[in-house]
Amino acid sequence: MIGKSFPTLSVTNNLPEASEIVKHNNCGVVIEDKTPHSIANGINNFVNSIQKDSEIGMNGQHAIKKALNWKMEINKLMQNIENNEI
């Protein structure tokens, strides 16, 4: 679905990197507690905020285009190599 923006629902207890990406880019909801009650509450909050979901979905799409992609990572690596920072 190219062109669509989908928010992210992330249940992360042992994946701090994924949680940090979602939080830093405001592109979804992070549920850190893996209890059924916490997950259910997170899903309900996620579903009930339709307007916010659209906004955070667009934030995720923006983050992928601007920072979270291989092209950007290769550019960063090449700059570090050229500046002898590796």
C-alpha positions in Angstrom: 0.0 0.0 0.0 2.3 2.7 -1.2 1.2 6.2 -0.1 -0.7 5.0 3.0 0.4 5.9 6.5 -0.1 3.3 9.2 0.6 3.8 12.8 2.7 1.3 14.8 1.5 -0.7 17.8 4.6 -2.0 19.5 4.6 -4.4 22.4 8.2 -4.1 23.5 9.4 -5.5 26.7 12.8 -6.8 25.6 13.2 -4.7 22.4 14.3 -1.2 23.7 15.6 -0.2 20.3 12.1 -0.7 18.7 10.4 1.1 21.6 12.8 4.1 21.3 12.2 4.4 17.5 8.4 4.5 18.1 8.7 7.0 21.0 11.3 9.2 19.4 9.4 9.5 16.1 6.0 9.6 17.7 4.9 7.0 15.2 2.9 4.6 17.3 2.0 3.3 20.7 4.4 1.4 22.9 3.1 -1.1 25.3 6.0 -2.0 27.6 4.1 -4.3 30.0 3.2 -7.6 28.4 0.3 -8.5 30.7 -2.9 -9.1 28.9 -4.6 -6.2 30.7 -1.9 -3.7 29.6 -1.9 -5.0 26.1 -5.7 -4.7 25.9 -5.6 -1.2 27.3 -2.9 -0.2 24.8 -4.9 -1.6 21.9 -8.1 0.1 23.0 -6.3 3.5 23.4 -4.7 2.9 20.0 -8.0 2.1 18.2 -10.0 4.9 20.0 -7.7 7.7 18.8 -8.4 7.6 15.1 -7.3 11.2 14.4 -4.1 10.8 16.3 -3.5 7.4 14.6 -3.5 9.2 11.2 -1.0 11.8 12.5 1.3 9.2 14.0 1.1 7.1 10.9 2.3 10.1 8.9 5.1 10.6 11.5 6.3 7.0 10.9 6.2 7.5 7.1 8.2 10.7 7.5 10.8 9.0 9.8 11.3 6.2 7.3 11.8 8.6 4.4 14.1 10.9 6.3 16.1 8.7 8.6 15.2 5.1 9.0 16.2 3.6 5.7 19.3 2.0 4.1 20.1 4.9 1.8 20.4 7.2 4.8 22.5 4.7 6.7 24.8 4.2 3.8 25.3 8.0 3.5 26.1 8.2 7.2 28.6 5.4 6.9 30.3 6.9 3.9 30.6 10.3 5.6 32.2 8.6 8.6 34.6 6.8 6.4 35.5 9.9 4.5 36.0 11.8 7.8 38.1 8.9 9.2 35.7 8.5 12.0 35.6 4.7 11.8 
